[in-house]
Amino acid sequence: MGELTARQSGPLRGRVRVPGDKSISHRALLLGSLADGPSRVDGFLPSQDCLATLSCVQALGIPVDVHGEASLTVHGAGLHGLKPPQRSLDCARSGTTMRLLAGILAGQAFGSVLSGDEQLLRRPMERIAGPLRQMRANIETTGGHGPLTIRGRRLRGYDHSLLVASAQVKSALLLAGLYADGPTTVRQPGPARDHTERMLSAMGADLHVSGLTVSLYGPSSLAPILLTVPGDISSASFLLVAAMLVPGSAVTIVDVGVNPTRTGLLDVLRYMGADIALADERKQGNEPVANVTVRTSELRGVEVGGEAVVRMIDELPALAVAATQASGKTVVRDAAELRVKETDRIATTVAGLRALGAQIEALPDGFVVEGPTPLRGARVESHGDHRLAMALAVAGLIADGETEIQDAQCIGDSFPGFVALMHTIGALYD
């Protein structure tokens, strides 16, 4: 799928399930590899990013049985059962793979190199390398980026105070803490995704959470898990916004993860006036899950910043599309992290939506959107960014004429089957 063409659609209707959560799928593979015995993972996301993690753990000597497309058995070898890789570990375009593996590999008895494609190697890696060095890790970046060269050694616990709330940095440090002598403490300036803490706790790690402070007491062994991965709220966001904007729509997404560190978009859309309802709220494993129903809604502009942005950082391109149809001004600030994602997501989101006729301006740490504005079809570029590609695909459903998204194959990085699933609810894509 090199190019994706979207056309204005009639009502979107149906009851669907989005693929498994990407963040949880990565962690299930990595922590399952370190467990003392086999872990079963159902609902695994077979996206390009998660398959990069699968390939890396296999290269580290961990057998993984694949059952169909979305179920795995990870034959964990314990904390010290990984084997030296025969070549550099290819993280493809996955920042999660590179950053979390760096924490694990820092505590091994062998050396390794983490590399990936050009897009990944442009992303900042000192943000994990610096804190890991405070734990005695021997890790070298390449001009502050990847590839990473790691010479594994015995680590010591450290009390970290993060400058930016980052789930990947926090997770890398906690995973390194599994191998460290003494406690590893991470103090966060704000909330960040807590999937790592939830999974470590479920696997028996000696971990304690107090507000925004997390402490892990190592060395710590891990028990195997039986896990069903909930649907990915980040993937669901594109369906939610599409149903919200296309007239006459009503869509239910079942078994979606609604971890409170991930539901910023739901909260902001409700504040904008969105008709969103949660039902059958429950726990699945150690994660909160619900069925989410959204109907076409009249939206109003809002100002978003601070904690809400941290809890919806990956969903901001979808929010920008919703804002084009909201009455008044929507302002997003405190989102400078978007500048160092797969692309500079502030610049690329603004450029893509402007090409469709949106009134949107970039800020150093966000954007401003004036709405509502009719959109018109155009030829737009994904820049190889899966979330931008899906945001533009959603915008194309309400634009006059055809919207052609270039390099749309990148959608498979996080949401394989996006087009087919959207077809089932009535979206017009070619």
C-alpha positions in Angstrom: 0.0 0.0 0.0 2.2 2.9 -1.3 -0.7 5.3 -1.7 -4.1 5.5 0.0 -7.0 7.4 -1.5 -9.8 8.6 0.8 -13.2 9.9 -0.2 -16.0 11.6 1.6 -18.0 8.9 3.3 -21.5 8.3 4.5 -22.3 7.4 8.1 -19.8 5.1 9.8 -21.5 2.4 11.8 -20.5 -0.8 13.5 -19.0 -2.7 16.4 -15.3 -3.4 16.0 -12.1 -4.3 17.8 -8.9 -2.5 17.1 -5.5 -4.4 17.2 -3.7 -5.0 20.5 -2.0 -2.2 22.4 1.5 -1.5 20.9 3.1 -0.4 24.2 1.8 -3.5 26.0 2.8 -5.8 23.2 6.4 -4.6 23.3 6.6 -5.0 27.0 5.0 -8.5 27.0 7.8 -9.7 24.7 10.6 -8.0 26.6 9.5 -8.9 30.1 8.3 -12.4 29.0 11.8 -13.0 27.7 13.2 -12.3 31.2 10.7 -14.4 33.1 11.5 -17.8 34.6 9.5 -19.9 32.2 7.0 -19.6 29.3 4.5 -16.7 29.1 1.4 -16.8 26.9 0.4 -13.5 25.2 -2.9 -13.3 23.3 -4.0 -10.2 21.3 -0.4 -9.4 20.5 0.0 -6.6 17.9 1.8 -7.9 14.8 2.8 -4.4 13.7 6.2 -3.6 12.2 7.4 -2.0 15.4 6.4 -4.9 17.6 7.8 -7.4 15.1 11.1 -5.5 15.4 11.0 -6.3 19.1 10.2 -9.9 18.4 13.1 -10.2 16.0 15.5 -8.7 18.6 14.5 -11.0 21.5 14.8 -14.0 19.1 18.3 -12.8 18.2 19.1 -12.7 21.9 18.3 -16.5 22.1 14.7 -16.4 23.3 12.4 -19.0 21.5 9.0 -17.5 20.7 6.2 -19.7 19.3 3.8 -17.8 17.1 0.2 -19.1 17.1 -1.7 -17.5 14.3 -1.3 -13.8 13.9 -1.9 -12.5 17.4 -0.9 -15.1 20.0 2.6 -15.9 21.2 4.3 -18.2 23.7 7.5 -16.5 24.9 9.9 -19.0 26.5 11.5 -16.8 29.1 15.1 -17.7 30.1 15.3 -15.7 33.3 17.1 -12.4 33.9 20.5 -13.9 32.9 19.4 -16.2 30.2 19.8 -13.9 27.2 22.6 -14.9 24.8 25.1 -12.6 23.0 23.7 -11.5 19.6 25.7 -12.6 16.5 25.2 -9.1 14.9 23.7 -5.7 15.7 20.1 -5.8 16.8 17.8 -4.1 14.2 15.2 -2.1 15.9 13.8 -1.0 12.5 11.8 2.3 13.2 10.8 1.5 16.8 12.0 3.9 19.4 10.4 1.7 22.1 12.4 -1.3 21.0 15.7 0.6 21.1 15.1 2.5 24.4 13.7 -0.4 26.4 16.2 -2.9 25.2 19.0 -0.5 26.1 17.9 -0.8 29.8 17.9 -4.6 29.6 21.2 -4.9 27.7 23.0 -2.5 30.0 22.9 -5.2 32.8 24.0 -8.2 30.7 27.4 -10.0 30.8 28.0 -9.3 27.1 28.2 -6.4 24.6 25.6 -5.5 22.0 24.8 -2.8 19.4 21.3 -1.5 18.8 20.7 0.0 15.4 17.7 0.6 13.1 16.7 2.5 10.0 17.5 6.1 9.1 14.3 7.5 10.7 15.0 5.9 14.1 18.6 6.9 14.0 17.6 10.6 13.9 15.8 10.3 17.2 17.4 11.4 20.5 19.0 8.7 22.6 21.0 10.6 25.2 17.8 10.9 27.1 18.2 7.3 28.1 21.9 6.9 27.8 22.7 9.7 30.3 20.5 8.3 33.2 21.7 4.8 32.5 25.3 5.9 32.9 24.4 7.1 36.4 23.7 3.4 37.1 27.2 2.5 35.9 26.0 1.5 32.4 28.7 1.5 29.7 26.7 2.9 26.8 27.7 5.1 23.8 25.5 7.0 21.5 26.4 8.2 18.0 26.3 11.9 18.3 23.5 11.7 20.8 21.5 9.3 18.5 21.7 5.7 17.5 23.3 3.3 16.9 23.9 2.5 20.6 27.0 0.5 21.6 26.5 -1.2 25.0 29.1 -3.1 27.0 27.0 -4.9 29.6 28.2 -4.8 33.2 26.9 -5.0 36.8 24.7 -2.0 37.6 23.9 -0.1 40.7 20.6 1.4 41.7 20.2 5.1 41.4 17.7 7.8 42.4 16.6 9.5 39.1 14.7 12.8 38.9 13.4 13.1 35.3 13.2 16.5 33.6 10.4 15.3 31.3 7.7 12.7 31.9 8.6 9.9 29.5 7.4 6.3 29.7 10.3 5.1 27.6 13.0 6.7 29.8 11.2 5.5 32.9 10.9 2.0 31.5 14.5 1.7 30.4 15.6 2.7 33.9 13.3 0.3 35.7 14.3 -2.6 33.4 18.0 -1.8 34.1 17.0 -1.8 37.8 16.1 -5.5 37.5 19.9 -6.0 37.3 21.0 -3.4 39.7 22.3 -3.7 43.3 20.0 -1.7 45.5 16.9 0.3 44.7 16.3 2.2 41.5 14.0 5.1 41.9 12.4 7.2 39.2 10.8 10.5 40.1 8.6 11.9 37.4 7.6 15.6 36.9 4.2 14.4 35.6 2.2 11.3 34.7 3.5 9.0 32.0 2.3 5.6 30.7 2.6 3.1 33.5 2.3 -0.2 31.5 5.8 -1.3 32.6 5.0 -0.8 36.3 1.7 -2.7 36.0 3.4 -5.6 34.2 6.4 -5.8 36.5 4.0 -5.9 39.5 1.9 -8.6 37.9 5.1 -10.7 37.4 6.2 -10.3 41.0 8.9 -7.7 40.9 9.6 -5.9 44.1 8.2 -2.6 42.9 6.5 0.3 44.8 4.6 3.3 43.5 3.9 6.4 45.5 2.3 9.2 43.5 4.8 10.1 40.7 7.7 8.1 42.3 8.4 4.5 41.3 11.0 2.4 43.1 12.2 -1.1 42.1 14.4 -3.2 44.4 16.8 -5.3 42.5 18.1 -7.7 41.5 14.6 -9.0 41.0 13.3 -12.2 39.2 10.1 -12.3 37.2 7.3 -14.9 37.1 5.7 -15.9 33.7 2.4 -14.3 32.8 -0.8 -15.2 31.0 -1.8 -12.0 29.2 -4.6 -10.8 26.9 -3.5 -7.5 25.4 -6.3 -4.9 25.3 -7.1 -2.9 22.1 -4.8 0.1 21.6 -6.5 3.4 22.5 -4.0 5.2 20.2 -5.3 3.2 17.3 -8.9 3.6 18.4 -8.5 7.3 18.4 -8.6 7.5 14.7 -11.9 5.6 14.5 -13.3 7.8 17.3 -12.5 11.0 15.6 -13.8 9.7 12.2 -17.1 8.7 13.7 -17.3 12.0 15.6 -16.9 14.0 12.4 -18.7 12.0 9.7 -22.5 12.9 9.9 -24.9 10.2 11.2 -22.2 7.9 12.6 -22.2 5.6 15.6 -19.3 3.3 16.3 -18.5 1.0 19.2 -14.9 -0.2 19.8 -14.8 -3.1 22.2 -12.1 -4.2 24.6 -10.1 -1.0 24.4 -7.5 -0.2 27.0 -8.5 2.8 29.1 -5.5 3.1 31.3 -5.8 6.6 32.9 -2.3 7.5 31.7 -3.5 7.0 28.1 -7.0 8.5 28.1 -6.2 12.2 27.6 -7.8 12.3 24.2 -11.1 10.9 25.6 -11.1 13.6 28.3 -10.3 16.4 25.9 -12.9 15.3 23.3 -15.5 15.1 26.0 -14.7 18.6 27.1 -15.1 19.7 23.4 -18.6 18.3 23.5 -18.0 14.8 22.0 -20.7 12.1 22.6 -18.5 9.4 24.0 -19.7 6.6 26.4 -17.8 3.8 28.2 -19.5 0.5 29.0 -18.5 -2.8 30.5 -15.5 -1.3 32.4 -13.3 -4.0 33.8 -9.8 -5.2 34.4 -8.0 -7.4 31.9 -4.8 -8.7 33.4 -3.6 -5.6 35.3 -5.0 -3.1 32.8 -8.4 -1.3 32.8 -10.5 -2.1 29.7 -13.9 -0.9 28.4 -16.2 -0.7 25.3 -16.2 2.8 23.9 -19.0 4.2 21.8 -18.9 7.5 19.9 -21.5 9.3 17.9 -21.4 12.3 15.6 -20.9 15.3 17.7 -20.8 19.1 17.5 -17.4 20.2 18.9 -16.1 23.5 20.4 -12.5 24.6 20.5 -10.5 24.2 23.7 -7.0 25.0 25.1 -4.9 21.9 25.9 -1.6 21.7 27.8 0.2 20.2 30.8 -0.8 16.8 32.1 -3.5 16.2 29.4 -0.9 16.5 26.6 1.4 13.9 28.2 -1.6 11.5 28.4 -2.4 12.0 24.7 0.9 12.7 23.0 0.5 10.1 20.3 -3.1 11.1 19.6 -2.5 14.8 18.9 -2.6 14.5 15.1 -6.1 13.0 15.5 -7.0 15.8 17.8 -5.8 18.3 15.2 -8.2 16.8 12.7 -11.1 17.0 15.1 -10.2 20.7 15.9 -10.6 21.6 12.2 -14.4 21.0 12.6 -14.7 22.5 16.1 -16.3 25.9 16.6 -13.7 28.4 17.7 -10.0 28.2 18.4 -8.2 25.1 19.7 -4.8 25.7 21.2 -2.3 22.9 22.0 0.8 23.7 24.1 3.4 21.8 26.1 3.8 19.3 23.2 7.4 20.0 22.1 7.9 16.2 22.4 6.1 16.0 19.0 9.2 17.6 17.4 11.3 14.4 18.0 8.8 11.6 17.1 9.0 9.6 13.9 8.9 13.1 12.2 8.6 16.6 13.5 4.9 15.9 14.1 4.1 19.6 14.7 5.5 20.6 11.3 4.2 17.7 9.4 0.7 17.7 10.9 0.4 21.5 10.2 1.6 21.0 6.6 -0.7 18.1 5.9 -3.8 19.7 7.2 -3.0 23.1 5.6 -2.9 21.3 2.3 -6.4 20.1 2.9 -7.6 23.7 3.6 -7.4 23.8 7.4 -6.6 27.0 9.3 -3.8 25.7 11.5 -0.6 27.4 12.6 2.5 25.8 14.3 3.7 26.9 17.7 7.2 26.0 19.1 5.4 23.5 21.4 2.1 22.8 19.7 -0.4 24.3 17.3 -3.4 26.6 16.9 -6.5 25.5 14.9 -9.4 27.8 13.9 -12.6 26.1 13.0 -14.9 24.9 11.7 -13.3 24.9 8.2 -14.5 22.8 5.2 -11.7 20.6 4.0 -10.9 19.8 0.4 -9.1 16.8 -1.1 -5.5 17.1 -2.0 -2.3 15.1 -2.4 -0.6 14.9 1.0 2.6 13.3 2.3 2.8 11.0 5.4 6.6 11.5 5.7 6.7 7.8 6.8 4.8 8.6 10.0 2.1 6.1 10.7 0.0 8.4 13.0 0.1 11.3 10.6 -0.9 9.0 7.7 -4.0 7.8 9.7 -4.9 11.4 10.7 -4.8 12.5 7.1 -6.8 9.4 6.1 -9.5 10.4 8.7 -9.5 14.0 7.4 -10.0 12.6 3.9 -13.4 11.1 5.0 -14.9 14.6 5.4 -13.0 16.4 2.7 -14.6 17.4 -0.6 -13.0 15.3 -3.4 -10.2 12.8 -3.1 -7.4 12.9 -0.6 -4.3 10.9 -1.7 -1.9 10.0 1.1 1.6 9.2 0.0 3.7 6.4 1.6 0.7 5.1 3.5 2.3 1.7 4.0 3.9 3.1 7.2 0.4 2.7 8.8 1.5 -0.9 9.4 4.0 0.3 12.0 1.2 0.5 14.5 -2.1 -0.5 12.9 -2.0 -3.4 10.4 -5.4 -3.9 8.9 -6.4 -0.2 9.3 -8.0 0.1 5.9 -9.8 -3.2 6.0 -11.2 -2.4 9.4 -12.3 1.1 8.4 -14.0 -0.5 5.3 -16.2 -2.6 7.7 -17.7 0.5 9.2 -18.3 2.3 5.9 -15.1 4.3 5.2 -14.3 4.9 1.5 -10.7 4.1 0.9 -8.9 2.8 -2.2 
